[in-house]
Amino acid sequence: MAHIKAWESLANISADKGEYFPDLNLQVDEWNKEEEKFIKDNLTDSKKSVLDLGCGDGRALAWLKENGFKNLYGLDISKICIARAKERLGATAKLTLGDYTRGFPYNRKFDRILLMGNTVIADLKEPSKLIKTIKNGLGDDGLLFITCWNGKFLTKEFFDSYYGKLGLAGTKIIDVENRTMIIGEGIVNKWLLEDELKKIIEAGGLKIKQLRKASIGFLCIESK
Ligand SMILES: C[S@@+](CC[C@H](N)C(=O)[O-])C[C@H]1O[C@@H](n2cnc3c(N)ncnc32)[C@H](O)[C@@H]1O
């Protein structure tokens, strides 16, 4: 079962700071801009349908709305996030409260699926199961876009300069060598290395079309 309470606490803290991933240090500032450019450069056909998994406060859906996309969907387990995303996007996006590890609550396929934010895959016990669900949810020429932080960069210094400043109770590094920490008393977050990320995607049956290293993370595109 996903850690709903911990996700709600994180959403609350982020809400206070104005963004899901507040720019608390220069590295995150740069990374947020790279993610935005990656999504805007690669999602250019506004007729495509897009599902954002773990859409948070609707950050990425808002970029697409700006570029004329109308067929937008967001799914998140946090009530706070869905409420904030609704406020931000109005009726442009269909936003649903739900747990994507239990399958998708839709009777349709999507042209594009987004999975953004480093904790989303790494928190799961069987991450490739989610990739399989995504594969089933993609149309024939569908693409999955993943953005996540790179395990190489989880140092004590980075942790202190980001999570330390975020001030979320219960957040601590448990094993720097294995790139593992706990966020908000529940979310076990293991930052992935490139090979680990590739294995998860391939075990889920998707093909990697692009896996690019950006400042502190990976920007990847997968097809069926
Ligand atoms: C690290 S945040 C990223 C938010 C957003 N994707 C972004 O990039 O701004 C991860 C999001 O996934 C949501 N989430 C975590 N586990 C989930 C699950 N099992 N089902 C649906 N949403 C989930 C959290 O509530 C949170 O909003």
The ligand as a MOL file (V3000), in Angstrom:
LIG
                    3D

  0  0  0     0  0            999 V3000
M  V30 BEGIN CTAB
M  V30 COUNTS 27 29 0 0 0
M  V30 BEGIN ATOM
M  V30 1 C 7.7320 13.3170 -6.2480 0
M  V30 2 S 6.0960 13.7640 -6.5940 0 CHG=1
M  V30 3 C 6.1490 14.3150 -8.2890 0
M  V30 4 C 4.9610 15.1310 -8.6960 0
M  V30 5 C 4.8690 15.4770 -10.1720 0
M  V30 6 N 4.9740 14.2910 -11.0150 0
M  V30 7 C 5.9420 16.4770 -10.5640 0
M  V30 8 O 6.9050 16.0860 -11.2450 0
M  V30 9 O 5.8080 17.6500 -10.2000 0 CHG=-1
M  V30 10 C 5.3340 12.1820 -6.7250 0
M  V30 11 C 3.8100 12.2330 -6.8130 0
M  V30 12 O 3.3220 10.9040 -6.9860 0
M  V30 13 C 2.1690 10.7230 -6.1710 0
M  V30 14 N 2.0830 9.2790 -5.9000 0
M  V30 15 C 2.9440 8.5350 -5.1620 0
M  V30 16 N 2.5550 7.2530 -5.1450 0
M  V30 17 C 1.4190 7.1840 -5.9020 0
M  V30 18 C 0.5440 6.1240 -6.2620 0
M  V30 19 N 0.7590 4.8730 -5.8530 0
M  V30 20 N -0.5210 6.3880 -7.0570 0
M  V30 21 C -0.7610 7.6660 -7.4890 0
M  V30 22 N 0.0410 8.7220 -7.1760 0
M  V30 23 C 1.1190 8.4730 -6.3880 0
M  V30 24 C 2.4370 11.5940 -4.9480 0
M  V30 25 O 1.2590 11.9500 -4.2430 0
M  V30 26 C 3.1420 12.7890 -5.5740 0
M  V30 27 O 2.2420 13.7980 -5.9410 0
M  V30 END ATOM
M  V30 BEGIN BOND
M  V30 1 1 1 2
M  V30 2 1 2 3
M  V30 3 1 2 10
M  V30 4 1 3 4
M  V30 5 1 4 5
M  V30 6 1 5 6
M  V30 7 1 5 7
M  V30 8 2 7 8
M  V30 9 1 7 9
M  V30 10 1 10 11
M  V30 11 1 11 12
M  V30 12 1 11 26
M  V30 13 1 12 13
M  V30 14 1 13 14
M  V30 15 1 13 24
M  V30 16 1 14 15
M  V30 17 1 14 23
M  V30 18 2 15 16
M  V30 19 1 16 17
M  V30 20 1 17 18
M  V30 21 2 17 23
M  V30 22 1 18 19
M  V30 23 2 18 20
M  V30 24 1 20 21
M  V30 25 2 21 22
M  V30 26 1 22 23
M  V30 27 1 24 25
M  V30 28 1 24 26
M  V30 29 1 26 27
M  V30 END BOND
M  V30 END CTAB
M  END
